Amino acid sequence: MIIKNTIRQKIDSGEPTSSTRFMSSEPDIAELIGDTGLFDYAEYYAEGSAVSMPSLYHIARAAQCGNLPLMVKLDQESQGFWAQAAVGAGFQAINFTDIRSSMDIEALHRTIRPDNPEKGGMMGVKPRRPMLAGYATAADTKKYREDLESIVVIIMIEKDIAVQNIDEILDSAKQRQIDMTQWGAADFSFSRGTPELVWSQKLHHFEELVIQKSIDQGIAPRCEINSVDDARRYIDLGVRHFSIGWDRLILQQGLTRLGEGIRKLAEDL
């Protein structure tokens, strides 16, 4: 079944987008997020999850029940295989991690774009969810190709070397029609040998450099935030795409609030 890619529609029409992240491979989480009706899409953080091909299919189908488009964030080591597997399961956007050079852009482009003279990718005909009915008619083949071409691609700028190579990376990304960039503070700090820098405002210079250069190239920057108030600074920088919260943090904060409240009440008994 081919699902209309509403993430692609919003980006192409210039609309802002909001999403949230989840790490749990429990399909109910995706459906629950969709049932709120408050997010344009959700991102499955497979890079830090126990991912499998069956779990991708279950998560995608559950999200579809909640009318929720999905993005997947992948581990760098096997991104090619899992990107194609996720598209086959019904995911409509891919977040490629650990970009270091323009060569990485070329590699991910080949991985996810259709294998035809126009696109120059390596994604061929795979009888997975987007074409379960097979090539029954000429119209089916056209729909399958259009579905592959609609996949939204985002790249993480999260390495010290990536910031050093930012101009060549973004030049390549623009040529290959990459849709978004995203700053990664934790990995950037770690790659510089100063993991504690992630908590410092000294990072703002590098982050703002990536955001501005992305905008200059016509590539939309997307930012992760933990609260609504955090969005204001990024809006002032020209950012219009946000990912807010993630399931582990939300669960931890909720349990802490409940636990502290009931513990304080119990102390007075």
C-alpha positions, 0 to 999 in steps of 0.5 A: 500500500502506498501512503501519501507522504504528507511530510513531503507535501508540507516541506514542498509547500513551505509549511513549518513542521513539528514532530516528536521522537520515540525510541521504544520499539513498541508499536503502540507508542507510534499509534498513541502519538498519532492519536493525539493529532498534534504532530506532523510526523514522528521520528523512530530513533532506531539508532538507539533502539533494538531494531529489526525488520519485523519491528519496522513493519509493526511500527509503520502499520501502527503509525498508519492506524494513527494517521502518523507519517514516520521518519527513522534515524539510523546507526551509521554502520549499516544505514544503507540496508536499514534505510531501504528496509524502513522505506519498504516497511512504510517509513517516509523520511530518513535521518542519516547520521554521522555525515563527515564529507561530501562522499557521505552525501553521495553514498546516501543519495545512491542508497535511497534514491531510485535506480534510474537515469534521472535520479542516479540512485540504487533503489530498485524494485522491492516487493515490500509494503509500497508495492505489495500488489506488484506491478499489476498495471502501468499506473502501479509502476508510476506510483511506486516510482513517485513514492520512492522519489517522495522520501524525505532525506535529512542529514545530521551535522554532528561531527567536528570534521563535518563543520570543517567541511560544511561548505562542500557537504552543503554544496553536495546536499543541494545538488542531490536535493537533500531536504533538511539538516540537523545539528547534533550537539552531543556527537559534535562535542564528543568528536572534539574530545570535549563531551562536556561541551554539550552543556555549554553555550560555547556550542552556539557559535557552531550551531548557528553557523550550520543553521545559517549556512543551511538556510543560505543553501536553501536547505531547511534546518531542523532543530531538536528541542525539549520545551516549547520555550526553547523554540524561540531562539531558533525561530529568531535564527530562521528555523521552521522545523522542530522535533520536540521531546522524546519518549524516554525523557517524557517518561522519566520526567513524568515518573519523577513528578509522580514519584516525588509527589506521592513520596512527599504525601506519604511522608506526612502520613 
